[in-house]
Amino acid sequence: MTDILEFTFTAEQQQLREQAREVAHKGVEKHGRFNDSWINGFSKEFAQTMAENGWIGMGWPKEHGGQERPPIERVIVAEEMIAAGAPIAAMWFADRQMGPTVITYGTDDQKAEYLPKMLTGETTWCIGMSEPDSGSDLASLSTSAERDGNIFRINGQKIWTSFGDVADYCYLICRTNSEGPPHRGISEIIVPMNLPGIEVRPITDMTLNRHFCEVYFNNVEVPVENLVGQEGAAFKQTMKQLEHERGGIDRLVSNKALYDEAKKCANLSDPLNRQEISKIETGYHIGRLLVYRETLQQAPSGFSAATKCFCTEHEWNVAQFVNRILGPKALLDNQVTKGLAYAPAYTIMGGTSNVMRNILGERVLGLDREPRG
Ligand SMILES: Cc1cc2nc3c(=O)[nH]c(=O)nc-3n(C[C@H](O)[C@H](O)[C@H](O)COP(=O)(O)OP(=O)(O)OC[C@H]3O[C@@H](n4cnc5c(N)ncnc54)[C@H](O)[C@@H]3O)c2cc1C
């Protein structure tokens, strides 16, 4: 066999990585270092720095203000930002998810209205998906949007809505019809967060982060033009969005800065440490290959569930290593303590590992469907 798979980057891509690393380190110096910085490191100023460097919408089509750069370049920039702990949260959902969704399913008016301010890092978006009684089983959601003339009237409650208190818009997944099977009748609606009837209650988690919110909708009136895609048929859109969300580099390197720090303190002649370091370094390599495969759209449909599962369980292993190496010292450093306490979130957000394994089994491996309770 003579063909060799080349995994090297071009000189330009290496240069981009260097440039991103420098900007990330300056960002950390100025704003602080954040664990899982794409969700915990909120800075509007740094979002604008990302925009000024052309690092929002890198792969979006030029006709929508993007640069049509190869998707791998976005991964390079994102990896440097997140691995360093730079605060990219204010632009992340827009860049990763809402922009591409509006480009795919939005109307021309929606594209003209929302994309430009995403690209300049001016607007922050939150995702209103989970509800108190509806997390993994999204199709069971009950927040309703009732059509009344040229408006939708929205009622219900969302929970775990990251950035609900600072977002300009909520990308709301809601029910516009309750007849038929539960996954039918789901729609996606853009809801400006300053409308009357919206009440946001931030939740402080045990790491003292405050990105989580409960969001209450009480007769909130939204113009019908804010519907994205087809009314009542958004379940597939949402699944596509989640697939996009699950296979990214943000699921692999969120606590890399903690690992780098702990590795410096590890006794490298201790056989256990050596084994664990080898295991973690191998995990980073495998995880990166899985992410590249997703990025290049070479993974089978539904495989992002496996990528997410592998990468976030790797992040959990990293947290265990950091905990063991730093021991009581971890408690003396606020960032480390927070990072360790936060670690259980990796395998929950974006879909739990149990659910990822179900998806993998049913959609990729073709196993029988899980028995329904
Ligand atoms: C850091 C973080 C940020 C988040 N940000 C957002 C956000 O911005 N917007 C948003 O809408 N949501 C957000 N979430 C919520 C997240 O999407 C949900 O927590 C997740 O989907 C799981 O839902 P749940 O918490 O209701 O758990 P449940 O669905 O109630 O699951 C509880 C347990 O049951 C297991 N389980 C459930 N169903 C099955 C099954 N079929 N087979 C086997 N096991 C099963 C799960 O694995 C889990 O262990 C965030 C969560 C975290 C941790």
The ligand as an ORCA input file, in Angstrom:
! r2SCAN-3c Opt
* xyz 0 1
  C     -23.099     23.357     31.266
  C     -24.461     23.127     30.671
  C     -24.973     24.050     29.779
  C     -26.263     23.882     29.246
  N     -26.754     24.847     28.419
  C     -28.004     24.694     27.917
  C     -28.548     25.725     27.075
  O     -27.916     26.748     26.799
  N     -29.806     25.561     26.613
  C     -30.556     24.452     26.890
  O     -31.675     24.350     26.415
  N     -30.067     23.472     27.693
  C     -28.815     23.572     28.217
  N     -28.309     22.598     29.037
  C     -29.179     21.478     29.444
  C     -28.794     20.153     28.802
  O     -29.064     20.155     27.426
  C     -29.563     19.056     29.534
  O     -29.084     19.046     30.883
  C     -29.359     17.692     28.917
  O     -29.978     17.618     27.653
  C     -29.916     16.570     29.811
  O     -31.242     16.819     30.166
  P     -31.699     16.800     31.709
  O     -30.734     17.599     32.509
  O     -33.126     17.173     31.747
  O     -31.518     15.288     32.163
  P     -32.537     14.068     31.910
  O     -32.905     14.046     30.470
  O     -33.613     14.153     32.911
  O     -31.603     12.830     32.219
  C     -31.341     12.394     33.571
  C     -30.518     11.106     33.500
  O     -31.268     10.090     32.799
  C     -30.504      9.564     31.722
  N     -31.377      9.283     30.575
  C     -32.375     10.075     30.101
  N     -32.947      9.486     29.019
  C     -32.313      8.297     28.830
  C     -32.447      7.224     27.895
  N     -33.365      7.277     26.913
  N     -31.603      6.157     27.989
  C     -30.665      6.099     28.987
  N     -30.500      7.090     29.917
  C     -31.297      8.164     29.836
  C     -29.508     10.664     31.368
  O     -28.343     10.105     30.762
  C     -29.202     11.271     32.732
  O     -28.217     10.497     33.371
  C     -27.036     22.732     29.586
  C     -26.501     21.788     30.471
  C     -25.243     21.968     31.014
  C     -24.717     20.945     31.976
*
